[in-house]
Amino acid sequence: MNYVSRQTLERLPVYLRFLKSQCIDGPINTSAKTIAEALSLTEIQVRKDLAAISDGGKPRIGYITKDLINDLEDFLGYKDVNDAIIVGAGKLGKALMSYKGFAEYGLNIVAGFDTSDEAVGTDEEGKPIFHLDRMEELCRRMNIRIGIITAPADYAQRIADKMVKSGILAIWNFAPAHLEVPDNVLVRNENMAASLAVLSKHLSEQLMNS
Amino acid sequence: MNYVSRQTLERLPVYLRFLKSQCIDGPINTSAKTIAEALSLTEIQVRKDLAAISDGGKPRIGYITKDLINDLEDFLGYKDVNDAIIVGAGKLGKALMSYKGFAEYGLNIVAGFDTSDEAVGTDEEGKPIFHLDRMEELCRRMNIRIGIITAPADYAQRIADKMVKSGILAIWNFAPAHLEVPDNVLVRNENMAASLAVLSKHLSEQLMNS
């Protein structure tokens, strides 16, 4: 497996989406220049990123679009299906559970967990929501490796500990909390507070300049 | 206003959350070292970040915790309330509309918009959902500067164009689409596809090594 930097890895899905949006009635070939211009990146950046995951780029011709899409999907693992569970079956948790777009990225949320007895049952799509006590057993049995946290921040660390104990290797954390995990476990923070800080800062600068 | 880098700006809410979690029964003072250790950062990094937004750090004493919290909240604009609108009143849109945690960050979502007549009405909390045709008028009248996009990717650019026309200066984009906007408008992408790529890559590496 080729090593790619975190920054490159985060750009790959953006290339993939652009290529797919072009593909229906687009040209058979795509150049790094076209991609770079469409996505406001430099051509060198695009070339370098794509070289790590595809050997399809040819001088003058560029990339065969469908082959590059294929290479990207292969590399990103979108063809494998990763089963995941979610802890915290509140509004956000349920919204993610029922979001059909994840299938495109190979993510399949099989069940939700919550500590509230009221939440236990099934969601609107019929996916099961269990009591948190049953998480470890279910994760072990189904070999679940991805856990999503949509619980309040105060519970996030305890949930993460429980996930690690259940054999989970990658945690997608929507709670605004810093999590401590062993080295072999990856935490990806969906840091909404950071996003809000960036937005609000931009706003105050724009309003001061106007 | 002090200039801080995007990276620093994204860490500031994390410092704030940590300090607040300490504050109830914690010490009156906090050192950069304590913060660094708790958040797995280097002390130099923490010192540098905090120097940009507070002049409260003293040798041997560190920071007065409540003053530092105050400086962070001031700088991040959490004390000002920013009104926002959201376009795309599906599950994710409604989840964000009803999420009470945003108030802590000074974000107040005043209304939702959708093109589907079925979506128009009020959400569970009684917040109004209007037809998209009314967005410009409402944004102009209420001086709305922040727009949130939770619509499908194919509509995202058209919505962004409409937002720009409505006077919006900062767009929080949850649609997996690249948006073109004028220079004075900031787009913050909540790139879930990138997160999934990072998680899935880590997983396949871990499983290959085991």
Interface residues (C-beta under 8 A of the other chain):
Chain A: M1 R6 L9 E10 R11 L12 P13 V14 R17 F18 A38 L39 S40 L76 G77 Y78 D80 N82 K91 L92 K94 A95 S98 Y99 G101 F102 Y105 G106 L107 R145 I146 A153 L169 A170 W172 P176 A177 H178 N184 L186 R188 E190 N191 M192 A193 A194 S195 L196 A197 V198 L199 S200 K201 H202 L203 S204 E205 Q206 L207 M208
Chain B: M1 R6 L9 E10 R11 L12 P13 V14 R17 F18 A38 L39 S40 L76 G77 Y78 D80 N82 K91 L92 K94 A95 S98 Y99 G101 F102 Y105 G106 L107 R145 I146 A153 L169 A170 W172 P176 A177 H178 E180 N184 L186 R188 E190 N191 M192 A193 A194 S195 L196 A197 V198 L199 S200 K201 H202 L203 S204 E205 Q206 L207 M208
